[in-house]
Amino acid sequence: MNIKSLHIIGLVVLCISFQSFAQETKPIDHVNILMGTDSKPSLSNGNTYPAIALPWGMNFWMPQTGNMGSGWAYTYTADKIKGFKQTHQPSPWMNDYGQFSIMPMTGKPIFDEEERASWFSHKSEIAKPHYYSVYLADHDIITEITPTERAARFRFTFPKTDSAYVVIDGFDKGSYIKIIPDEQKIIGYTTKNSGGVPDNFKNYFVISFDQPFEGSGIWNNGAFDFNSDEIASDHAGAVVRFKSAQRGQQLNAKVASSFISFDQALLNLEEIGNRDFESVRQSGEEIWNRELGRINVSGGSIDQIRTFYSCLYRTLLFPRKFYEIDESGNVMHYSPYNGEVLSGFMFTDTGFWDTFRSLFPFLNLMYPSLNAQIQEGLVNAYKEGGWLPEWASPGYRDIMVGNNSASVVADAYLKGGSGYDINTLYEAVLKGAENEGPLRAVARAGASYYTDLGYVPYDVGIHESAARSLEYAYDDFAIYQLAKKLNRPKDEIEKFALRSQNYRHLFDSESGLMRGKNKNGDFQSPFNPFKWGDAFTEGNSWHYTWSVFHDIAGLIDLMGGHDRFISQLDTVFSLPPIFDESYYNSVIHEIREMQIANMGQYAHGNQPIQHMIYLYNYAGEPWKSQFWVRETMDRMYSPIPDGYCGDEDNGQTSAWYVFSAMGFYPVCPATDEYIIGAPLFEKINLTLENGKKIEIEAKNNSRQNKYIQSMKVNGKKYSKNWLSHDALMKGTKIKFTMNDVPNKERGISESDFPYSISKELDLIQNDKTTKN
């Protein structure tokens, strides 16, 4: 056989191997749940933790490397694991609630988390959404976890030892543990939380082992008491000893919890039933592959595919289910708003300031029935607490600004949401729009000022007044859209339409930027557009000037036309990343992340400016959106532990990537439109909940070919800079032809530009003038 023949055979074998790999690879294989975990308070590369969970699961699990009570409970650079924690933490800044941990060990029983901690290595760690495994070197134990929505299976593989132990840590701030040897079971509860809970809050848990206890004891006042089996204290704990083990011997445990009762925790344990570890793991893999597989991407690099599915995994975690199923199969929940056990859905752990932008629009596109349940949960939250939450974890939390529940409610209903009480939600939205709430982050701080003046003044003691005013104006637009859909009275509809123009009060024609304004009508002075905070929220004027999602045409007019608007957009990227941090008295991590990104004043690591890249579409230069969308995806995301460019924030920053990779983005929720960017893959196929498909093809796509040369929708030439949600939901074939040079003749006509409310306001204004 000659060399040429060997080469041909080698190529054939290689092709067959590649085809086999492609066929065997599943979406879950591309997910890196450690993406974003290389973070710290001073610099966020995601501020994520490896959530071992099912999509939207009530309980997540995680290896705990941080101290009890620290929001940074797992960091990639840590060397030791202190336990395996059931967690409900949405972010390190919000911290956790209802947490407890389990830790296997050998030698002698040790309760102190520092002393019981074991060295570990990422080289002996397997981290997947549905399965986690790690070798605890100091104890010579392999720990494995696989979850259901409210329960999990553990498997501990011990060395040869006569001292095999498992420690249960109920954590401080009030906990209870009871050991029941005859049933090989431990029950307990934890009350530890970070706020947002009623006085009777408890997370009840049950742990069932498959082997009898050789001995046990409770943790009491700094020592183990082997003569007791029950304790309620500030910091309760327990240890269980098992019979001598041979090397490789496995101990299995089933764990579940409930916010309702011990009996409900036992019911939740039935999610596992008699299934063994491998069966639960296989089921979890199937569930994740089903959800991740609803979007199929191909024709990108392996890193792009990994980044996409890692982001999609994060997009499918929050808001978490906060409801349980009783013995009759009814949906029940413990209310984090009034402490009662009530019927119906409840979801939590999401901040609308972040997630109204793209996470909830993603649910409306891909998971409308789930979002209908979330809307029902909002109805319940309003009935039980009197207000819609803006940041729930698990109940009301006093953080961030805006009244963006209006957007979440409106967008869901306008995009076909049904099966829930929209009239009660509209009542809730109106109440939130006209009143201050029990917390500054509930309803509208400065509501009376906003109603009377059209903005929240800078000089009346309400922090971040300009950011609030801009977001209230957008939220009024969302209410206007919802009011129209519900056929509300004409005067009511017109009121919110006109109030959506309140953003104009803050536009400073001298600088061409948004600026805080005093009660007397004078602009706040001195004005530094690079000053973070103060009149704005986690950003500066260069970031918030674009927060007119609903009326970019109106903003263009204020700036003096398309050329001036484009120039201001360009300036965001050409300015140096200078900043004024004096409001915070330190450089907060969001500032540092902008500074080091080398994208000028563009701060993708935080939400206020994430839509700004797409705004070139409103002014006739869509190719610049295409450039910057690709630039951001290529530079700011990667499937590694430092793979984000700021806080991931409950799916929002991930959903930005998922949408952008598909080639479009919901700049203005509560409209029908997605604004076109630049697709990342050669092919993307979406399977919608209604069975229809969206097929996206990007011919000639590559890293260099980031510009749209031409576009067809369902076989017809398409020049518009937006896509219709309604059309997509009917099933659509989109074909892009990409090039390495921009097509400056496409998408440049006014008729191609996306929606702005200004065009409707002329009719409303004329109608009111005629009446008068």
BATIVO-783876 format. One record per residue (C-alpha): x, y, z. Coordinates in steps of 0.5 Angstrom, whole numbers, plus 500, padded with zeros to 3 digits. Layout:
BEGIN
XYZ ...
This chain:
BEGIN
500500500 503507498 503513502 498516498 493511500 495511507 493519507 486517504 484512509 487516514 482522512 476517511 477515518 478522521 471524517 468518520 470519527 468527526 461524524 461520530 463525535 458530532 452525532 454523540 455530542 449533546 447540548 449539555 456536553 457544551 455547557 460549562 457551569 463554571 463559566 463566570 465563577 472566577 470572580 471576586 467583589 472587586 472584579 466580576 467575571 460573572 459572579 456566578 456559582 456552579 448551579 447543580 439544578 434542573 431548569 428553574 428548580 426550586 433548590 440548587 446545590 453547589 460545592 461551598 468554598 466560601 465561609 458560611 454567610 458569604 455571598 461568594 460561596 464558590 470561587 474558582 480560585 479556591 483550594 478547599 471545599 467546606 461542604 455541599 450546600 443547598 442554595 437559593 442564592 440569585 447572586 452574591 450581592 443578594 446572598 442566600 436564604 434557606 441554606 444548609 450543607 452536607 459534608 462527608 469525612 473520615 478520621 474524626 468528626 469535625 464540625 468547624 467548617 475551616 477544620 473540616 474543609 478538604 483540598 480539591 482540584 479542578 482536575 478531579 472535578 466534574 461540573 455539569 448542570 445535572 451532575 457534579 463530582 469532586 474528589 475530597 483529597 483530605 478525606 479520600 472521598 468522592 462526592 457526587 450530586 444529581 438533582 431534581 427540582 426540589 430534591 437531590 441524590 448524593 453518593 459518597 465513595 469512601 476509602 477503607 476506613 472504620 471512621 466514615 462520617 457525614 456532617 449536617 450543618 444547619 447554619 447559624 441565625 436559627 436552625 434545628 436538627 433531629 436524628 432518627 436512627 430507626 429510619 436512617 433519617 435526619 430532619 431539620 430546618 434552617 431560618 438563615 436568610 438575607 432579608 425578604 422573608 416573613 418572621 415564620 420563614 423556615 426551610 424544612 429538610 429531610 435527609 434519608 440514608 441507605 445504610 444504618 447509623 453506627 452512631 450519631 450526635 448533635 452539635 451543641 455549644 461548640 462540641 458534639 453531644 453523642 447522647 442527644 439526637 435533637 437540638 434547636 439553637 442559633 447554629 444546629 448541626 449533627 454528625 452520623 457515623 457509618 459502619 466500617 467501609 471497604 475502599 470503593 464502598 458507596 453511601 447513598 443519601 436522598 435529600 429534599 426540602 420544603 418551605 411549607 413543612 416537614 411533611 411536604 419535604 417528605 412529599 418532595 423527596 418522592 421526586 426521587 422515589 425509588 430511582 437510583 443515582 444513575 436513573 436520576 442523573 440520566 433523567 436530569 440529562 434528558 431534561 437539560 438536553 430537551 430544553 437546551 436542544 430547543 435551540 440548535 446551533 451549528 457552523 461556529 467555532 467550538 468555543 462559540 458553541 460552548 459559550 452559547 450553550 453555557 449562556 443558555 443554561 444560565 438563561 434557564 435557571 431563573 426565576 426559580 420555582 417557589 411552589 410545591 405540589 401537595 399530596 393531591 397534586 395541587 400547586 401550593 406555595 409558602 408566601 414570602 409576602 405574608 407567611 401563609 401557605 396558599 394555593 397557586 404558583 409562585 416564582 422568585 429570585 429575579 430583579 426586573 431592573 436586570 431581567 426585563 430587558 432580554 430574559 423575560 422577552 426570551 421566555 415570551 419567545 421560547 417558554 410562553 406557558 412558563 411565563 404565564 405561570 410566572 404571571 400567575 405568581 405575580 398575581 399572587 404576590 400582589 394579592 399577598 403583599 399588596 404590591 408587585 415585586 421589583 426585586 424578589 429574593 424571596 420576597 420584597 428586597 430594597 434594591 435597584 430602581 425603576 418600576 419595571 414590573 410594568 414591562 414584565 407584565 405588559 410584554 407577556 400579555 402583548 405577546 400572547 400571554 393567557 390563562 391568568 388574571 391580567 385585570 388584577 395585574 393591570 390593577 397592580 401595575 397602576 398602583 405601582 405607577 401612581 404610588 410610593 411603595 413600602 420600600 424605595 425599590 417597590 412601586 415608584 420612589 418620588 412618585 408624586 414628584 414624577 406625576 407633578 413635574 414629569 421627573 424625580 428631582 435631583 435635589 429632594 433626597 431621592 438618590 439616582 433620580 435621573 435613572 428613576 425618571 427615565 425608567 418610569 417614562 419607559 414603564 409608562 410606555 409599557 402601561 400605555 401599550 397594555 392599556 390599549 390592549 385591554 381597551 381601557 378608557 381613552 383618557 387613561 391610555 392617553 395619559 400614559 402615552 403622554 407620560 412616556 415622553 417625560 424623558 424629554 425633561 432630562 435631556 440637556 441640549 448643551 451636552 446632548 446627554 441626559 442630566 439630573 434636574 432640580 425641583 425648580 427646573 434647573 439642571 443639576 450642576 456641576 455636571 460631569 457626564 463621567 460621574 457614576 451613580 449620583 443621578 444615575 444607577 451603576 452607570 453615568 450619563 453616557 450609559 443612561 442617555 440611551 434609556 429611551 427604549 420606546 422612542 429612539 426617534 424622539 431622542 434622535 430629534 432631541 439630539 438634532 437628527 440622525 447624524 448627530 445621534 450616530 456621532 453620539 453613539 460613536 463617541 461612546 466607543 471612542 472616548 477613553 474609559 475615564 470615570 468619576 467614582 466620587 459618589 461611591 467613595 471607591 471604584 465599584 466593580 462595574 466601573 473597573 470592568 468598563 475601564 479594563 474592557 478597552 471599549 471606551 465608555 461602553 460598559 457591557 458588564 452592566 445592564 443600562 447600556 446593553 441595548 445601545 449597540 442596536 440603536 444604529 438601526 434607528 438612524 440608518 447605519 445598521 452595519 455599525 450595530 452589526 460590527 459592535 454586536 459581533 465585537 461584544 460577543 467575540 471579546 466579552 464572552 468565552 466559555 471559561 471561568 472568567 468568561 463574562 465581563 461583569 455580573 451575569 445577573 440571573 440570566 440577563 447578560 446570558 440572554 443578551 448573548 443568546 438573542 444576539 447570537 441568533 441575530 436579533 434583540 428585544 431593544 424595547 419589550 412591550 413592542 412586537 419588534 426584535 432589532 436585527 444585529 449579526 447572527 453568530 452561527 451559520 445555522 440556528 434552528 429554534 423549536 417553538 412551544 407551539 411546534 413551529 420552527 424558526 430557521 436561521 441561515 447565515 450564508 458565508 458567515 465567519 469571524 470576518 464576515 460579520 456584515 449583512 449583505 442581504 436578507 430574506 424572510 420566507 424567501 422574500 427580500 427583506 430590508 427592515 432593521 427589525 423582525 416581528 414577534 408575531 411573524 416569528 411565532 408563526 414559523 419563519 425562515 430567515 436567510 442572511 448573506 454575510 460579507 466582510 464589508 458593510 452594505 451601506 444601502 440596506 436598512 437606510 430608509 425611514 420605512 426600515 427603522 424600528 418602532 418609536 412612539 413619537 409617530 403615534 403621539 402626533 395623533 394623540 396630541 392632535 386629538 387633544 388639541 381638537 378637543 380643546 
